């Protein structure tokens, strides 16, 4: 930056804003779920849902209304 040219605050803000808005997106490595540790919860929830469905299906088959 030139010492003779002192930018105004508006110029600095505009430059920072333009860099923020038009900067390329950061690279993402891997899946976001593995970073958050959601996979064990997702596995448990899937197992719980599948077991619940099979239990309700068995109850419905055992309880014959006809």
QUIRAVEN-V808648 format. One record per backbone hydrogen bond with DSSP energy under -0.5 kcal/mol. CO is the residue of the C=O (numbers start at 1). NH is the residue of the N-H. E is the energy in kcal/mol with one decimal. If there is no record, write none. Layout:
co = <CO	CO>
nh = <NH	NH>
e = <E	E>
//
This chain:
co = <4	5	8	9	10	11	12	13	14	15	16	17	18	19	27	28	31	32	33	33	38	39	40	41	42	43	44	45	46	47	48	49	50	51	52	53	54	55	56	57	58	59	62	63>
nh = <6	7	12	13	14	15	16	17	18	19	20	21	22	23	29	30	35	36	37	38	42	43	44	45	46	47	48	49	50	51	52	53	54	55	56	57	58	59	60	61	62	63	64	65>
e = <-0.7	-0.7	-1.9	-2.7	-2.5	-2.3	-2.5	-2.7	-2.6	-2.2	-2.2	-2.9	-2.3	-0.8	-0.5	-0.5	-1.0	-1.5	-1.3	-1.8	-2.8	-2.6	-2.4	-2.6	-2.4	-2.4	-2.7	-2.5	-2.6	-2.6	-2.2	-2.3	-2.1	-2.2	-2.5	-2.3	-2.1	-2.3	-2.5	-2.2	-2.1	-2.1	-1.2	-0.6>
//
